[in-house]
Amino acid sequence: ALAVQRAFADGIRLQTVEILLRDNEMSAWPGGIQQQFRVALPMIESLLMQLKRSPGLEGRITAEFLDETDCVGLWQSERLAAVVFPTAETIPALMKVGDALSGERLTLYINPQWQLDGQIVSDLFFIGYEERRRSERFARSLETTYCLEQRRVIGSEVRILRCYPGGWQVYTYVEGVRVDTTKDGASSITLRTPRATS
């Protein structure tokens, strides 16, 4: 909540938040987005309860689905809104949520499901040209204020972290070695030597 609050105090009202979702019982998500939604729900509610205690963000929060099939959930009050698992197809509705109160409302887009880069065809390919351009501009305008995600890169587990106002950090674990890389690319390496056993 602190990263979001600091960014909002700095005038960033449209924010992306990436929460690492873990299910201790399974390594995959056999229940798909519905299972992820059940895991994310208590974290999102806790985040919103903390945020609505901030001056200017108080108020009763209501909840609804923008797209129940894809679990695109919307929580909103007069001064605060959060959308979980927003998709490319819901961007026109998301723009309206973000424009409420003449653009003064804090709006969080949590774990967006769109991909704008790195694919042969972006998730926005199948909509009309002008709407795609507006949607891409909107998605690219969002500031990531908090991110903790895990990726597999060349066989290694990597965690990516950003906590506003700090920069991006990458953490990886190699047996016996810990390498931490900061936003400016500097690395610190810690060697762990195995203890001899008798």
C-alpha positions as CSV (number, residue, x, y, z in Angstrom):
1,A,0.0,0.0,0.0
2,L,2.9,2.4,0.7
3,A,4.1,2.3,-2.9
4,V,0.6,3.2,-4.2
5,Q,0.2,5.9,-1.6
6,R,3.6,7.5,-2.4
7,A,2.9,7.5,-6.1
8,F,-0.6,9.0,-5.6
9,A,0.9,11.7,-3.4
10,D,3.3,12.4,-6.3
11,G,0.3,12.9,-8.6
12,I,0.2,9.4,-10.2
13,R,-3.4,8.4,-10.2
14,L,-3.5,5.7,-12.9
15,Q,-1.4,2.8,-11.6
16,T,-0.5,-0.7,-12.4
17,V,0.1,-3.1,-9.5
18,E,1.5,-6.6,-10.2
19,I,1.0,-9.0,-7.3
20,L,2.8,-12.3,-7.1
21,L,0.0,-14.9,-6.8
22,R,1.0,-18.2,-5.1
23,D,-1.1,-21.2,-4.3
24,N,0.7,-23.3,-1.7
25,E,-1.2,-26.4,-2.7
26,M,-0.3,-26.4,-6.4
27,S,2.5,-25.1,-8.6
28,A,0.2,-24.5,-11.6
29,W,-3.2,-23.0,-11.9
30,P,-5.5,-25.9,-13.0
31,G,-8.5,-23.8,-12.1
32,G,-7.3,-21.0,-14.4
33,I,-8.2,-17.4,-13.9
34,Q,-11.1,-18.3,-11.5
35,Q,-8.6,-20.0,-9.1
36,Q,-6.2,-17.0,-9.4
37,F,-9.1,-14.7,-8.6
38,R,-9.8,-16.6,-5.4
39,V,-6.2,-16.3,-4.3
40,A,-6.0,-12.6,-5.3
41,L,-9.2,-11.6,-3.6
42,P,-8.0,-11.4,0.1
43,M,-4.9,-9.5,-1.0
44,I,-6.9,-6.9,-3.0
45,E,-9.4,-6.4,-0.3
46,S,-6.6,-5.9,2.3
47,L,-4.9,-3.4,0.0
48,L,-8.1,-1.5,-0.6
49,M,-8.9,-1.4,3.2
50,Q,-5.5,0.1,3.9
51,L,-5.8,2.6,1.1
52,K,-9.3,3.8,2.1
53,R,-7.9,4.9,5.4
54,S,-5.7,7.5,3.6
55,P,-6.9,11.1,3.7
56,G,-9.0,11.8,0.6
57,L,-9.6,8.1,-0.2
58,E,-12.2,7.3,2.4
59,G,-15.6,6.0,1.4
60,R,-17.8,2.9,0.9
61,I,-16.4,0.6,-1.7
62,T,-18.7,-1.5,-3.9
63,A,-17.7,-4.5,-6.0
64,E,-18.9,-5.9,-9.4
65,F,-17.6,-7.8,-12.3
66,L,-16.8,-6.0,-15.6
67,D,-16.4,-9.5,-17.2
68,E,-17.4,-12.4,-15.0
69,T,-16.0,-15.1,-17.5
70,D,-12.5,-13.6,-17.3
71,C,-12.8,-12.6,-13.6
72,V,-12.3,-8.9,-14.4
73,G,-13.4,-7.5,-11.0
74,L,-14.1,-3.8,-10.2
75,W,-14.1,-2.2,-6.8
76,Q,-14.9,1.4,-6.5
77,S,-15.8,4.3,-4.3
78,E,-16.0,8.0,-5.2
79,R,-12.2,8.5,-4.7
80,L,-10.7,5.0,-5.2
81,A,-11.1,2.2,-7.8
82,A,-9.3,-1.0,-8.5
83,V,-9.7,-3.4,-11.4
84,V,-8.3,-6.9,-11.1
85,F,-7.2,-8.9,-14.2
86,P,-8.2,-6.2,-16.7
87,T,-8.1,-7.5,-20.3
88,A,-7.6,-5.8,-23.6
89,E,-11.3,-6.2,-24.4
90,T,-12.2,-4.2,-21.3
91,I,-9.9,-1.3,-21.9
92,P,-12.8,1.0,-23.1
93,A,-14.6,0.4,-19.8
94,L,-11.3,0.9,-17.9
95,M,-10.8,4.3,-19.4
96,K,-14.2,5.4,-18.1
97,V,-13.4,4.1,-14.6
98,G,-10.1,6.0,-14.7
99,D,-11.7,9.2,-15.9
100,A,-14.2,9.4,-13.0
101,L,-14.1,12.6,-10.9
102,S,-12.5,14.5,-13.8
103,G,-9.5,12.3,-13.6
104,E,-8.9,12.8,-9.8
105,R,-9.7,9.3,-8.6
106,L,-6.9,6.9,-7.7
107,T,-7.3,3.9,-10.0
108,L,-5.4,0.7,-9.8
109,Y,-5.1,-1.9,-12.5
110,I,-4.1,-5.1,-10.8
111,N,-2.4,-7.9,-12.7
112,P,-3.4,-6.8,-16.2
113,Q,-3.9,-9.6,-18.6
114,W,-2.8,-7.8,-21.8
115,Q,0.5,-8.1,-23.5
116,L,1.6,-5.2,-25.7
117,D,5.1,-6.3,-26.6
118,G,7.0,-9.5,-27.2
119,Q,4.3,-11.3,-29.2
120,I,3.9,-11.7,-32.9
121,V,0.3,-10.4,-32.5
122,S,-0.5,-8.1,-29.6
123,D,-3.7,-8.8,-27.5
124,L,-5.2,-5.7,-29.1
125,F,-4.8,-6.9,-32.7
126,F,-8.4,-8.0,-33.3
127,I,-10.0,-4.6,-32.6
128,G,-10.4,-1.7,-35.0
129,Y,-7.3,0.4,-35.8
130,E,-8.4,3.6,-34.0
131,E,-9.7,1.8,-31.0
132,R,-6.5,-0.2,-30.8
133,R,-4.4,2.9,-30.9
134,R,-6.5,4.5,-28.1
135,S,-6.3,1.3,-26.1
136,E,-2.5,1.0,-26.6
137,R,-2.0,4.6,-25.6
138,F,-4.0,4.1,-22.5
139,A,-2.3,0.8,-21.5
140,R,1.2,2.4,-22.0
141,S,0.3,5.4,-20.0
142,L,-0.2,3.4,-16.8
143,E,2.6,3.7,-14.3
144,T,3.7,0.5,-12.6
145,T,4.1,1.5,-8.9
146,Y,4.4,-1.9,-7.4
147,C,5.5,-5.2,-9.0
148,L,6.6,-8.5,-7.7
149,E,6.5,-11.2,-10.3
150,Q,8.4,-14.4,-10.9
151,R,9.7,-15.6,-14.2
152,R,11.8,-18.5,-15.5
153,V,14.7,-17.2,-17.6
154,I,17.1,-19.8,-19.2
155,G,16.2,-22.4,-16.6
156,S,16.6,-20.0,-13.5
157,E,13.8,-18.6,-11.4
158,V,14.0,-14.8,-11.4
159,R,12.0,-12.4,-9.3
160,I,11.3,-8.8,-10.6
161,L,10.5,-6.1,-8.0
162,R,9.6,-2.5,-8.2
163,C,8.3,-0.5,-5.2
164,Y,7.7,3.2,-6.0
165,P,9.6,5.4,-6.0
166,G,12.5,2.9,-6.3
167,G,13.6,1.5,-9.6
168,W,13.4,-2.0,-11.0
169,Q,15.3,-4.8,-9.3
170,V,16.0,-8.4,-10.4
171,Y,16.7,-11.2,-8.0
172,T,17.9,-14.7,-8.9
173,Y,19.1,-17.6,-7.0
174,V,21.8,-19.9,-8.1
175,E,22.9,-22.8,-5.8
176,G,25.5,-21.3,-3.5
177,V,25.4,-17.8,-5.1
178,R,23.0,-14.9,-4.7
179,V,23.1,-12.1,-7.2
180,D,21.0,-9.0,-6.6
181,T,20.8,-6.5,-9.5
182,T,19.5,-3.0,-8.8
183,K,17.8,-0.4,-11.1
184,D,21.1,1.0,-12.2
185,G,22.4,-2.4,-13.2
186,A,24.8,-2.7,-10.3
187,S,25.1,-6.2,-8.9
188,S,26.1,-7.6,-5.6
189,I,27.1,-11.2,-5.3
190,T,27.1,-13.2,-2.2
191,L,28.8,-16.6,-2.1
192,R,27.6,-19.2,0.3
193,T,30.1,-22.0,0.9
194,P,28.6,-25.3,1.9
195,R,29.5,-26.4,5.4
196,A,31.6,-29.5,5.8
197,T,29.9,-32.4,7.5
198,S,31.7,-34.9,9.6
